Amino acid sequence: MRTNKANKKIGLLTSGGDAPGMNAVIRGVVRSAMYHGVEVLGIRRGYEGLIAADFVQLKAKDVSDVIHRGGTILLTARCPAMHTDEGLDRAVQVCKILALDALIVVGGDGSISGASRLAEKGVNVICIPATIDLDFNCSEYTIGFDTAVNTGMDAINKIRDTSTAHERVSVVEVMGRNCGHLALWCGMSGGAEEIVIPENRNVDTAAVIRQIMENRGKGKTHNLILIAEGADGHESGALSEEIERITGIESRATILGHLQRGGSPTALDRMHGSMMGHNAVDLLVNDGKNRVIILKDGKYKDIDIKEAISATKEYDNKLYDIIKILAI
């Protein structure tokens, strides 16, 4: 039901690493706010723009034809100043000067931790988890993950073609920071023989090489190894060189890097982005305070921001075990 909240004003920013689907969130927020008569100020370049008071008023037409675009139309940036008392106080001051009733923050755990510090200073914040790493523990999903997996899978398919033609070992490094979800999902969907991730300490160079030799003994002429960028003691180029030195099998390393951040978001990221953006505004018009929108048990929910950033999750080795079974 439409509400009469014309006197409300909200700020909206995207922070940290960009994630496909952020523009769907922006569109969902702006269109839902317009429906309720709420004014939206788009803050450019994340917290850096908040501290600098770099903002623009957003109307429904400003978010036309953006749902299919990767990146973020509000731009984003890392902001070391938010880790200082001076920067934080300046951000709070800007929120007061702009007379914001709330600030919607779209980003990963670092961005939401920054929002938590703003909440401690009296700023009402509503957060939406958006990171391709899927490393925000309280939510089953974060905006951008599905697109990043599909981008990685497409690249792996192409790499496998040339690896097969040359009977090589391909070592593919994917993003994920200190979390192995991207590597596991890309490895499962790409048919990898081995996956090296930060959470699994049992996989080392010797285990990888042993797997390759066992596969050769079974007649397999090419191998695909996935490695997460945050896996301690492993670097894709060095691993590839060591495999070739020990086995004599030609090996190549490919780092996908920021390729996984870009591209048109998948239907899943557009859907979750739109719904979470809408739900954030719905919370605000109903006087929600300091909440994080999450997906839990397949449903959209909201929890207190302190609970969100303190959540922990134990690593479950089951997916890796299944990948190894399917790699036989």
Secondary structure, 3 states (H helix, E strand, C coil): CCCCCCCCEEEEEECCCCCCCHHHHHHHHHHHHHHHCCEEEEECCHHHHHHCCCEEEECHHHHCCCCCCCCCCCCCCCCHHHHCHHHHHHHHHHHHHCCCCEEEEEECHHHHHHHHHHHHCCCCEEEEEECCCCCCCCCCCCECHHHHHHHHHHHHHHHHHHHHHHCCEEEEEECCCCCCHHHHHHHHHHCCCEEECCCCCCCCHHHHHHHHHHHHHCCCCCEEEEEECCCCCCCHHHHHHHHHHHHCCCEEEEECHHHHHCCCCCHHHHHHHHHHHHHHHHHHHCCCCCEEEEEECCEEEEEEHHHHHHCCCCCCCHHHHHHHHHCC
